[in-house]
Structures are given as structure tokens and as C-alpha cells.
């Protein structure tokens, strides 16, 4: 096990069977901060413009807009100046293309990496243990479909960014996009709403486990890594790359498709939670294995159908997909089954979008208990569900239930985000106000 570089309390090393990894040099207890990593570069998602500062990601009202494109918003002149080296890549292009300006977030992030690499010759504060150039691309493992998707991203990069970028050649761009696809992060808020995408090299050094001992949260554009299990000196540090709700086979399908490996963690070896996650109806005659297999196949198909439908169907059509699929799955699956929970969560999201607060609450109340069972301790998915429920209860004049739910969210977030995080201060203020 070769050591390859250290930062305070952690070191890069060669993890047997996994390649590079991160290892603890001292003991960490639950809730301890292991390290922080500023973003190498980042981009605010288009739908959050006007709600968050493009530069520091602060969420506030009364942001000032860019005088030229009128699309980017900032706290003040300092934030606007700080963002200009990156915003200038898009500002004039947005003015020219107007409503036809629509590069994907991956394209926007990759453009910023190219621009940063032109001006930044030294290692950045985000690259103490791993540099962007060292990122795995897994290029040789990409199938034709994935290569075609990258080529369309490369075409979009040329189309929207030709004025301010000097491009590497096509082969280098193929590698860079593949690196971003495997090593990029999505920044989310306290309710797990998508805020943007970023590159955090030192965070990307951590290997995956379905029983992670750390969790990554964000303070603006700074990534913070905290212990969610006791970690001893010499232990490898593991995060989770994926949503851990699903059974072992589904998780490994996702890991194989996105990151090109199968997980060999304790949970994947024992499949310890799979039975509870795949709970079927208690009937006089238990459902036949073939019936269960068919319903699992249906569930996976409807999840994919819904994912695609979100881009073009109306909210009421989406809610109908959820309700029809839940009715069908209900014949075989218990409400605690993860496929039922997945569609309930989607239905809750649609209800929130449609401002059907009672409908959202009905789904949320069904989801929270099984979520608490299926997810690991200190899960952001569980915290965000308690938070949504608390805010719904308070909005619907159910104050005591709301206070209870918000306190449960805070208890998880104090470990995952740290007690001094501004999200926790905001939730405590909500409690005081009610």
C-alpha cells in the first residue's frame, strides 16, 4: 500500500484492488470535519439564476444582474468581478444566441476547465492530493453511445464558446469530457435541489462504498467532508457516488454504467438490506418469483419512462404516470418497497411544483419511515425529507408536527453539514418564527 501524498490528517495512497484512494492518518469521530476542498471550477445551473449569486452561490433576494447579458446575478460588484473570467465565456454568447443559448451544464463546466487550465499553471488549492489532469477518463471503456454523446457535447462547445476559448484537439476534448463525466460533482441545497456542477479534485480521490464513512456537503462552492462513522487511523475513507436507496443489483448497474466498476463493499457482499428494500405484499399466497421479476422489470422501465417524460410532459401528466404506476405496483409491492418509494418521491416533487401541499404531505408521510430504515445513518436524503415535511406541516398550520420534523432534520444536518452551517441557522430561525 504505497503512500503518494499527504494533507493534514489524510493521505493519498494506493488502495488494493481500487487504485488511488484516500486514507485517514488519525482517528475521526462521527461529525468531525476531515477536510475541505474549494471548487477547481464550477457553474450555477440556469434555473437558479436570480436566486443565487453566480460567483459565491449565496441565496438571497435583491441580487444585481449583469448589465450586458441580464442573465447572471451577483451579490455585489466584488462577486461580479470575481466571476468575470468565467462569465465572459458566456456573456456575449448569450446576447447573440438569446433564447437559443442552451449548452448543457457539462459543456458549460468543461468550457470553464479549459479556460482555467490556460491561465492556471500552478497546482490550485483544490489539488493538494489529486490534479485535474490525473482524473480517470475510462476512455477505453466507453461504448459507441457514450462516445456519440460526448461528440455532441464537443460540437456544442464549439458552437457556443468559439469566441473566448482556444480548444485542444478533438482527441484531448474527448478525454476531458470523459474525465468530467466520471469526476464532476453536483452541488445541491438543503432540500437536495440541484444548484450547479463543479470539479473538486481532492474529493474525487475518494473511492466508493455503499457503506460510506464520510459524507460530502457544500458551503457555497466549498466542499466539506465529514465522518458519518467512526474512522480510525489507517482506515480508507469512502464516500458514496450514487443514491443508496436501491437494492444491490440496481446500485451496481448504476456504478458499472457511470463509473465502470462493481462495488465489493460489505453491503454489496451480504445484500443485507435487499429483502427489506424489495418487500412484497403479505398475501395468503406469496407472489411467485416470476410475478416479482416481471414487476421489478416494469418498475425499472417506468422509472426510466418518467425520467424522460419530465423533459416534455405537463405536471398533471407526470402525476398520472406516478399514480398509475403506484396502483399497478401496489398489487405486488409493499409501500416500503424502494420502487414504490421512488415513484412516491417523484409524485411528491410534482405536487410541490403544482403547490398541492396536502398531496405532497400525503406522499412525504408515507416515504419518511422506510427512508429512515433503508438509508445509512446521517443520510442527506432522510434529512431533506424531514425538512420538506417540517415546512409543509408549518405551512398547513400543523405547528407541533412541523417543529418535530425540523428538529429531526437538524439532528442529521448537524453531523452532515456541521453545526455552524448557514442552512442550520436558517432552519433554527424558521423554528423561532413559528
C-alpha positions, -999 to +999 in steps of 0.1 A: +000+000+000+020+029-013+016+064+001+016+091-026+010+125-008-005+139+024-026+167+037-034+173+074-050+141+088-054+123+055-031+109+028-034+097-008-024+060-011-027+030-035-058+011-023-056-027-030-078-035-060-091+000-063-062+021-075-058+055-059-076+063-027-077+084+005-067+071+039-071+086+074-039+093+094-057+098+127-090+090+145-122+108+135-154+106+154-189+110+139-194+146+128-157+155+126-146+175+096-118+156+077-110+182+050-124+209+028-119+215-009-126+246-028-140+241-063-114+240-091-142+255-112-180+254-110-212+266-127-246+277-113-274+258-130-295+281-153-328+275-134-313+290-102-302+323-119-317+352-099-320+331-068-283+325-062-251+345-068-232+331-098-199+336-080-204+326-044-237+307-047-252+328-018-290+325-018-306+359-014-331+384-027-322+416-045-292+403-065-278+426-091-278+415-127-250+417-153-257+449-173-248+433-206-265+399-208-290+405-180-288+367-172-262+365-145-269+378-109-244+388-082-243+399-045-222+429-053-195+443-076-168+421-059-187+389-068-193+402-103-156+410-108-146+377-093-168+358-117-159+378-149-130+355-160-156+327-163-188+347-171-171+363-201-170+329-217-208+331-219-219+367-216-216+378-253-226+344-265-259+346-245-265+380-260-260+367-296-279+334-292-306+347-269-333+320-262-313+296-284-284+296-260-286+261-244-253+243-238-256+215-213-242+220-178-214+195-186-204+217-216-205+249-195-184+232-168-159+218-193-155+252-210-145+267-176-120+239-170-104+247-204-103+284-196-088+278-161-061+255-175-050+282-199-044+307-171-036+285-141-002+269-145+004+261-108-015+235-087-046+251-072-058+248-035-083+222-048-055+199-060-034+192-029-037+154-034-050+150-070-047+172-100-074+176-127-050+162-153-048+130-133-085+123-134-095+089-147-113+091-181-121+054-186-120+062-223-113+027-234-145+015-216-168+040-234-193+024-257-204+040-290-235+056-274-214+073-248-188+084-273-216+099-295-230+119-266-195+133-259-191+142-296-224+161-294-211+180-263-179+188-282-200+202-311-220+223-286-187+236-270-175+248-305-209+262-313-214+283-281-179+291-269-158+298-301-152+335-293-133+332-260-118+297-260-088+281-276-097+245-278-074+214-275-078+189-304-108+166-306-089+136-290-080+158-260-116+171-257-129+135-258-106+127-228-116+159-209-154+153-213-149+117-202-130+129-172-157+154-163-184+127-166-166+105-142-153+131-117-178+160-117-200+168-087-235+182-085-239+209-058-273+206-040-291+227-014-305+215+019-336+200+002-313+183-024-324+207-051-298+210-079-278+242-077-249+235-101-220+214-111-183+216-100-150+199-100-134+191-066-102+172-074-092+161-038-128+150-031-128+129-064-098+110-049-121+091-025-133+056-036-169+045-034-187+023-008-224+016-003-215+018+035-197+052+033-178+065+063-179+101+052-204+125+035-198+154+013-218+187+018-214+222+004-209+256+018-213+278-012-187+265-036-166+248-009-169+210-004-167+198+032-161+161+040-173+149+074-173+115+092-206+096+094-190+066+110-160+063+134-128+063+114-095+050+128-060+059+117-052+037+087-088+033+075-096+041+039-120+070+035-151+061+014-179+082+001-209+071-019-211+080-056-248+071-060-282+071-044-281+043-018-319+037-017-319+009-043-311-029-040-276-042-047-281-052-083-295-018-092-267+000-074-241-020-093-258-015-126-256+023-120-219+021-108-210+000-139-228+023-163-214+056-149-181+047-132-171+013-148-168-009-117-187-032-094-188-025-057-174-051-033-184-034+000-199-053+029-235-043+019-230-055-017-214-088-005-241-096+020-271-079+003-282-073+039-308-047+032-322-061-001-350-081+015-365-051+033-359-029+002-378-054-020-407-061+004-437-077-013-474-078-002-483-102+026-509-124+010-523-159+016-503-170-014-470-151-016-463-138-051-445-161-074-408-153-083-418-148-119-445-123-108-420-104-087-394-104-116-420-090-140-430-063-116-393-053-110-388-051-148-420-029-150-408-007-122-374-001-138-390+007-171-415+032-156-387+049-136-368+054-169-400+065-187-407+091-160-371+104-162-376+110-199-411+123-196-400+151-171-385+169-201-417+172-221-449+162-203-471+185-182-471+182-144-506+167-144-495+141-170-464+133-148-486+129-117-508+105-137-478+084-146-468+082-109-504+073-097-509+047-124-476+030-117-481+031-080-516+014-084-500-013-106-470-020-083-493-020-053-506-054-063-472-070-056-451-045-036-455-031-001-454+007+003-420+003+018-406-013-014-380+011-029-397+011-063-429+023-047-409+049-027-391+061-059-425+069-076-439+084-044-409+107-042-415+117-079-452+123-072-443+144-041-420+165-063-448+171-088-472+180-061-447+205-046-443+220-081-480+223-085-483+238-050-506+209-039-493+210-004-517+184+010-508+159-018-471+164-012-476+159+025-495+126+020-466+112-001-440+125+023-456+109+053-455+075+035-419+079+025-401+091+057-403+059+078-390+035+052-364+061+041-350+061+077-347+023+075-333+019+040-307+047+040-275+048+062-274+069+093-270+107+087-283+105+052-290+137+034-320+121+017-336+115+051-326+149+064-341+167+033-373+146+036-378+157+073-371+192+062-397+192+034-422+176+058-415+202+085-420+231+061-452+215+048-466+209+082-459+245+093-474+259+060-505+238+067-508+251+103-497+218+119-471+235+140-462+208+166-456+182+138-436+208+118-413+216+148-407+179+155-398+172+118-375+202+115-357+192+147-352+157+132-337+173+101-314+195+122-301+164+142-289+148+110-276+180+094-255+190+125-235+158+117-235+160+079-232+198+074-216+208+107-233+228+135-221+261+121-236+257+086-259+286+075-286+261+064-290+250+101-291+287+112-318+293+087-339+263+099-334+273+135-348+308+126-378+291+110-384+273+143-381+306+162-405+323+139-431+296+144 
